[in-house]
Amino acid sequence: MKFPGRRKIKHYFPVNTHNRFDMESSVFGQANTYICGIDQNLVDITARVNDSVLWDFGLDKGASQWIDNDQANRLYCFLNEQQLIEDQFAGGTIGNTLHNYSVLADDRSIQFGVMSKNIQVGDYAYRYLCNTSSKVDLTWLQPVDGPIGRCFALITADGERTFGISPGFMNQLSPEFIDETIIAESSGLALSAYTLANPDLPIYHAMIKAAQLAKKHDIPVILTLGTRGLVNAIKQPLIEFLNEYVTIAAMNEEEAEALTGEPDPLSSSEHMLQWVDMVLLTAGAEGLYLSGYTEKALARETDNPIRSGAISDFNRYEFSRPLLRAHCEEPLKVYSHISPYLGGPKNIKNTNGAGDGALAALIHDMAANYYHRQVLPTSSKHNKPWVTYSSFAQVCKYANRVSFEVLAQSSPRLSRALPEREMSLEDSYWDQ
């Protein structure tokens, strides 16, 4: 387990007269900190084609449309034979998050989902495995006799993108493949609202089972909201699920507005806190917000300039650490915001995955806290059952930095962890 951000060793294993740490007799390095998650496993396939290809396969130019397995198979074979495929890359919001977590933390994660039983070298399922960190444990994937999901992005000479989405068997995950022990021993369960869309699909019931098991064993549940259209389509069931099971909700400003009716990120975050304990909200060029609860008597005031928006002095207590609302005797709402790191990358080709990167950073900080509590339970860091190892402000900085890295590489999945030392990053960025 690597600790998040740039930290000196004294920060994460403090030793004093009341807290002796014996390296030889401890379980240092053996704490079980993995996270787990459920995803609709799919591969993004990019190809450059002529308009005639779109006509031949019945695709409306510039649109996003569903295609059946037969149509997807014929399209994939054609693109392969004509050597038109530019890239085949693993996708899925939870798959991205688990991968990024394992890269950042150098720690294990476990993914539930489906995978094609028969895989050929070079095909889409093979590419999915190749693009996933070896730290992501795929042992519990359910084998299926057919394709996983495929999303074709067909780019014509004028730069227009046409999308053809084939779900394949990605929604056929059976509840039988959700292992209670795996969830009970994890430090967090990551889910996506996409799997709530259709109660008739097996993956819906697998997700509900996983959420129920997480609640039974007091495991934090993290939910990403998907898209504005999805939120509008399942708004009431989504609110009920948030209220019943979810600890942390992650979304962008459009999804937050669709759910709460509040166009302002701070207002929508405050609205969300009636259902969940923490909210991670990415707001594009505006940066990102992290909101939650802390104990009023233990709140720490910020050293940063006090800021106001829809909520006056909203960042006053951003140096506090998050608690579950149920663990607070006198809950205090806390908000923190950060603008894009270094103003954001100069050239952004694709914003896909920036939110997944930010969420992976937050989960990493949560898992680091769980790890530290397992290894050194008598530390003063654990005088309360804090949700994260770091303060709201520090987690914001870390999430912001990871989000930048994802945007800068134009890929939703990190190819490497953050540099240990960065010439462009002042120590003060992490030290506060």
Salt bridges, closest charged atoms under 4 A:
ASP51 OD2 - LYS61 NZ 3.36
GLU86 OE2 - ARG48 NE 2.78
ASP106 OD1 - LYS135 NZ 3.64
ASP137 OD2 - ARG108 NH2 3.02
ASP158 OD2 - LYS61 NZ 2.68
GLU180 OE2 - LYS216 NZ 2.79
GLU180 OE2 - HIS217 NE2 2.83
GLU244 OE2 - LYS215 NZ 2.51
GLU257 OE1 - ARG228 NH2 3.63
GLU301 OE1 - ARG316 NH1 3.34
ASP313 OD2 - ARG316 NH2 3.19
GLU330 OE2 - LYS296 NZ 3.66
GLU405 OE1 - ARG401 NH1 2.95
GLU405 OE2 - ARG416 NH2 3.41
GLU422 OE1 - ARG401 NH2 2.28
ASP427 OD1 - ARG6 NH1 2.96
